[in-house]
Amino acid sequence: MNTGSDKRHVTTVTTTRKRTLKQKLIWLGDHFRNEWQIYLMLLPTIIWMILFLYKPMYGLQIAFKDYSIFRGVANSPWAGLEHFETLFTNDQFIRAFWNTIKISFLNLLFGFPAPIILALMFNEVMNATYKKTAQTIVYLPHFISSVIIAGIVITAFSPSVGIVNTVLGWLGIDSIYFLTKPEWFRPIFVGTGIWQEAGFGSIVFLAAIAGVSPSLYESAVVDGASRWQMMWKITLPSILPTILIMLIIRIGNVMEVSFELIILLYQPATYETADVVNTFVYRQGLQSGRYDFAAAAGLFNAVVAFVLVMIANTLSRRYSRTSLW
Amino acid sequence: MKKLLFTTAVSAAMAAAVTTTPTLADGHLQIVKGDPLELTIQMNHARYPVYKEDWPVEQKARELTNVHLKDVTVGANMRTDSENTGKTEALNLMLASGTIPDIVGSSRIKDFVNQFGPEGAFLPLNDLIDEHAPNLKKFFAERPEIAAAISAADGNMYYIPYLPDGKYGRAYWIRTDWLKKLGLEVPETVEDYEKVLRAFKTQDPNGNGVADEVPYFARQWPELIRLVTLWDGRSSGSDTYHDFMVVDGKIEHPYAGEGYREGIKNLARWQAEGLVDAEIFTRGSSARDFLLSENLGGSTHDWFASTSGYNRLASEIDGFEFKAMAPPASISGKRIEEHRRIPIKPDGWAIGGTNKHPVETIKYFDFFFTEEGRRLANFGVEGMHYDMIDGKAIFKQEFLDAGPVNRSLYQVGSQLQGRGYFQDYGYEIQWSNEFALEGIELYDQGDYLIDQFLGVAFNADEQKVYDRHWGSIRDHMLERQQSWILGNGDVEADWDDYMAQLDKLGLSKVLEVMNSAYKRQYNK
């Protein structure tokens, strides 16, 4: 698939090189006349990107300014790297940074395979009614707002009425006030994330599995392969490009742990493990109106995420020839 | 239902306006003659989110002053935060939008105007008050400490505050029926209090055979920290949680004091023993409602008016009685109630820097400090919501019966935090129940209140130091505080490290700028 499009790309490049400007314009006109529907479909996204991704880049300069909302972006005085210096000399920021990495890594380690496994399992279910019901049930949490999710988690882990401690009580274990214990925060948070998103995340992989050619399975059956072998030897390799693309996208979002859920679940007592860059910025930057400081932290976040995506993409291209660009 | 009430109130307002106009329209309060003057207003506050031009109180103010306020509120759906975090997002949005209305009223406006006023976003009010606002001038002359407290670092006043009346806020509450049942006295000292809480835990006062009682609980977890006052510590210097305090004319932070250390040590013990709600940090604002109506909660520290209202549960829970008790004496024998109503709120209103009618505007602000204006801001409209009886504003019975009076008042445009006015405690006393009044009487006799820290205004350099260090210090303080109480660490063992860490995070620098600002502002 990849090599095919590459070849086409190469031919267009070589032919355009030989054209004169006039020919180029005619070609461009023809191209738009034939393909305008596709560009029309692209337009909303482009407008969205310009308005919400490119225009705000102008405001990024406040990370290097002593920003006052009243003076505005252009008229605030420059402050150099002061905000970055404040950031990097702050132990709590450093801690929040490592917490972000740790939570994200755990999310990746446990949260990324979960929807793939789920999709493979759904694929093996034979009873259609059972399959549909199970899918609906696992998709549901995705549509519940974080506030409700947090409420459910707080109640479930409550030391007096929570189901978790009730079950522990049956086993003769003393109740634990989970949400105030730093060592329990990550498991609870990552677990909640999996519960909430694994089902919905499996849709992409189910779609990829549906795209695998049935003839492969048919010939495998003829050769006497077991279902297990077919899963390992056919399904997984076929959806590997999808898995890798999803992985790269996911790595790009490593710095963006779902911070609204953290804000709802954490306590000063659990800052030690729960405080991530975004919650730190929210608390010390936005709540006190220090937009310049918050912008500096946000910019740093984005740079880290960009570097991570670059690395992941390069590695993926080198070892599997699948990549975003 | 609420809407229906509101519309009825509005139509009643119109009817009343027609009937009462002749007696009141003598025009002595008119600010402009002839055509009414129109001023724009932005208003956000925690109690009732948006400004309404048809509030009966606003209609009346229009009629009396001939100044018409036009609502141009930006961010009307953003409630300024009532939980003391100092969020003023709607104001930030207004400023970012580029137009500043003639009048800006909001809760939590103080730091905002003191930061942007000197930059030109708001007008300094000192000269305007001096020349055009006799009532405000008189008020500030009588209460110079208020003028000092609201001034910005450049010495100017940029807003007219909402000034609460009445002293009492929170008190200690206890299930007196449980005390009787167990044959206990109202605790007089911290040792007694501990014994009582332990008895609540172990002797099953709710009689269901299970030790499910929650001896001490609180809607806001910092109310647990408040108990360090029983060991001569402090939890805050003002009605804002975790605030600085004044000790012998110098600013210190309560979370770096010896009494605090002792208090936390003991509270950790209470927590481990189950005398304090095990879920105090996560139960949240419904704690009081849930624990009292389930017959589980024993004692708390909460507001007079709203907490006394729970005695209505007596109809469901046999013998239920929840009464205020005097603060137990601390280990050194001191009885203090740390929380009180602050005399000046950081709420109120200010004049936008582009206002073309500053004189008329300050006269309009002054109007609410006249006798008629103050009544309007406190009680609503005469003849509609209250009547004058023997020179006192007395609410009409149907208004008292229409639900919580404060909420009804917000809905007609009275008692707004986004307006600079002097509250009249008379408004509240008329609908406080007997338990609240009895409790206030008790606290009044004992004289338990202490002076409060009224805040400082930083100059730009001080602000920078404060911004750079304070957030991290505060985070660290709260983090250690909770882990000590939950037994994840030992306050005695950690204390030296803790103090060293606070110093490393810059506490001494923050205290230095606090003190220099304090000195400048209060001339001490």
Interface residues (C-beta under 8 A of the other chain):
Chain A: S68 I69 F70 R71 G72 T86 N90 D91 Q92 I154 S158 P159 S160 Y177 L179 T180 K181 P182 Q267 P268 A269 Y271 E272 D275 R283 Q284 Q287 S288 G289 R290 F293
Chain B: T85 G86 K87 T88 N92 L95 A96 G98 F116 E119 G120 A121 D212 A278 E279 F281 T282 D467 R468 G471 S472 D475 H476 L478 E479 Q481 Q482 S483 L486 N488 L505
